[in-house]
Amino acid sequence: MSIKRFSVMMFAVISIALTCTAEKTPDVKSLFPDIEGFTRSNDIVSYRPDNLFEYINGAAELYLMYDFSGLNLQQYKDKDENTITIEIYDQKTVNNSFGIYSQERPYECEYLDIGVQATYMEGYLNFYQGRYYVKIAGYNLGAKDREYLTSTAKKVSGLLREETTPPAMLMLFPEKAKVANREEYIPKDFLGYSFFEKAFTAEYQDTGAKSYKLFIIETPDRAALEKSIEEYKKAANIKIDLLKDGIHEVDDQYQGKLLISVKGKYIVGALNPENVKIDQSIIIQVISSLK
């Protein structure tokens, strides 16, 4: 092959790669919409993992735990100096964007169908969509607060070019007795153990009973699962064989009572420190849905 022909081929390959990258990662400016009655008060400000603390010092570690890769923000002002600020956090995956969203989701708020899901309370609207976690704040917007924030959020959602589907693992939790909007994703150190990673949880509560949490941990493969289970048994002083089929009740010296079962590369269980009655059919249903 001639050097000239090789150079042409390499140029074509690089061009295709750059085109694909451009399609996957929108230009930052294109993510911020025009807002009627407001003008952009400054240039887009960007932060990366090494300087995020300069903007959110107290919360930077939490975002970094969810694989934060970048923040871009834009502020808008109207003629009366009222402001709207849009913050777009890139968390790399929908699991991570949901995870940080779930950590900051207020208990008392209005839930909206923007992105995958949005929360609104006066002055603040947050939503997640694909790899992005978006926070929109309004200052002194008065009676139009909700109107401005929701319309702005819908515009941003349309510009993100990301799917509006939740993490697949959330769909494995049965709806029966599940408490709405209490799901979480913990990427590492679940239950305080370094060997338990990538855990999804959901809160359940039967009528008139105390609540408990179901969890699903996805490990890389069966070998990694078996290693995690053995490390857990040592750390929590568990004597029974947790790799056997069935649902095992254990008394964790740090976490209290737990139910644990394994299937393939998944660990499924329930946190039950107050020893409430748990409908094990829910756990069985989760296990049966795993492949």
N, C-alpha and C positions, 0 to 999 in steps of 0.2 A: 504494500500500500504506500502511495506517495505521501510525502510530508504535507503537500498541499491538500490532498483529499482527506487526510487524517485531521488536519486543522479545521476543515469545513465541517466534518462530522462532529468534532468536539464542540465547535461553536453552536451547532444545532442542538446538541444534548444540553449544553449549559443554558441555551435560550429556553428550551422546554422546561428545565428545572426552575428557572427564574419565573417563568409564566405560572407554573403550578404553585409556587410559593406565594406569588402575588395574589392568586385566586384564593388561597387559604387564609391569608393575613391581610385584611383590608387596610387601606391607608388610614392613619390615625385621624386625620382631619375629616375624613368621610364619615366617621362615627358620630360626629357632633352636629346635630341639626340646627337650622335656623329656628328661632323662637319669636313669634309675632309680638311686637312691642318691646323686645329686648335686643340689645346689641352685645357682642362679645367684648368683654371688658379687658381681656388680655390675651396673650398667646396661650396655646395649649401647654400645660406644665406636665412634665413626665418624671416619674420616679422608678427606680429599679430596686432589686433586692438589697443592694449595698447602701442605699440611702433612703429607703422607705421610712425609717425611723424619724427622719427629719420632718415628715408630714404627720405621721400617726405614731408617735413615739411609744405610747403605752400599748398599742395593739399590733405593732409591726410583727412581733414574734408569732402571733396567731396566724396572720396572713402568710408568713413564711412557712409555717407548718403545713399549710395547704398549697404549697408549691407555687406561691406568687412569683410571677415573672415580670410584671410591669403594671404601672398605673398611669393613665392619662386623664387629666382633668381640665375642664373649661368652665369659666365663670361668665355669667351673663348679667347685665344690669338694664333696668328700664330708666325712664327719665326721672323717676323719683328715688333712684338709688336702691330700689328693691332688687334682690339678687336671686338667681337660680344657679346652682353649681352641679355639674355632672361629673361624676367620678366613674371611670371604667377600669376595673381591675381584671387583668388577664391571669387566670389561675390554671391555665393549660388544659384542664379537662372538666367535663360537666360534674364529675364526682367532687372535684375540689371546689368548683364554684358553688355547688349546692352545699358543700360542707361549711364553707365560711358563711354562706347565707343562713344556714341552719343555726349557726352559733350566734348570729346577731339578730335573728328573727325575734321580735318582741312578742310577749304573751298576749298583750292586748293591742290588737290592730285590726285593720280591714284587709282582707285578702283579695287580690285582684288577678284577673286573667291577663297578665302581661308577661312576656317571656314564658318561662315555664311556670313561674308563680311570682307574684309581687306582694309586698306588704306596704300598707300606707298608714301613717299616722301624721297628724298635722305637722308640716314642715319637713317630712321625710318620706321618701318612697324608695324601696330597695327591691331589685329583682335579679334573678339569675337566668342565664340562657347560654347553652353551650359552654364554652370555656370562660365566659365573662360573668362577672358579678358587678352590677351597676347600682350606684347609690346617687340619688338625686335629692338635693336639699334646697328648700326655698326659705327665703328670709323676708318677713313682713309682707307676705302676699295676701293676707287677709282672707276675705270670703272666696277668693279665686284660687286659694292654695291648692285644693284638690284638683281643680280643673287644669291648672298650669302643670302640676307635677305629673298627672296621669297622661295628659296629651304629650308632654315631653318624653315620658318613658316609652310611650307607644312609638314615637318617632325613632328613638334610639334603638328599640327592639327591632324595628324594620331595617335599620341600617347595619345591624350586627352580622346579618347573613349566617346565623347559627340556628340549628334545630331547636324547637321548643318542646323537647321530650326530656323527662326526668331521668336520673340514673336508673339503669336497668334493674339494679338490685332492689330498688324501692318497690318495684312491682311484685316482688316475691312475698311481701308481707301481706297476709290475709286482712281483709277489711273488717271481719267480724271482731267486735270489741276494741278495734284500734282507735286510739285517741287522735283526732285530726290534727295535722300540722305539728306533730311532735317528733318527727323522724330526724335523725342526725347521721352524719358521717364523720368518723374519727379515723384519720389516716395513720396514726401511730400511737404507741403507748396506751392502747385500749386497756382499761381497768388498771392502768399503772404498770403494765407489763410490756417491756420493750419488744417481746417476740410476738405480740398480738398487734397486727396492723390491718388497715383497710376494713374497718368494722362499720357496718350500717346498723342502726338501732331504730326501734319504733316502740312507742309506749302503748300499753294495753290496759284496759280497765273494764271489768264486768260491772254491771249495775250494782251499786251499793258496796262495792269492794274497793280495796286499795289497788293502786296501779303497780305495774311491773314493766320491765323492758325486755323485749326480745332483741336478739342480735344475730347478725350473720357476718362471719369473718371469711374473706376469700384469701386463701394462700396461693402462692405461685403454682404448686403442684402437690401431689400426695406426700412426697418425701418431705417437703417443707412443712406440711401440716403435721406429720408424725413428729418431726423435730420440735415444733412449737408445743405440741401436746406434752411431750416428755419434759420440756423445759418448764411448762406450766405445773405439771405434777410435782416437780422438785421445788419450785418457788412457793407453791401454795400448800405443800405437804399433803398431796392427794395420793392415796394408796390404790384406788381401784383402776381397772383398765378402761380408760376412756375411749379407746379405739374400737372396742366391741360395739356391735350393733345395738341400737336402743337408745333411750334417753336416760342419762345418768344424773342422779342427784348428788351434788358434792357440797361440802362445807368448806369454803375457801376461808382461810384464817384471816384474810384481809378484806374480802368482799362480802362475806357471809354466804348464804345459801344460793346455789346456782343450779340450773339444769343445763346439761351439755350433751350434745350429740354430734357425730361427725358423718359426713358423706363426701366421698371423693376428696376434693381439695377444700371443702367448706366445713367450718365449725358453726353450729347453730345452737343457740341456747337462750336462757332467760335469767335475768338478774332478779333475785327474789330475797333480798336481805330481811324483809319483814315476814317472810314465810307465809305469804298469802296463797290461796288456792289458785293454781294455774291450770288453765284448760290445755292439756298436753296435745290435744288434737290440732291446735294451732301450730305447734312446733312440728308435728307430723306432717301437716299440710305444707309447711315451708320445705321440709326435707324432701318430700315427694316431688316438689317442683324443681329441685336442683338437678342439673345434668352433669 
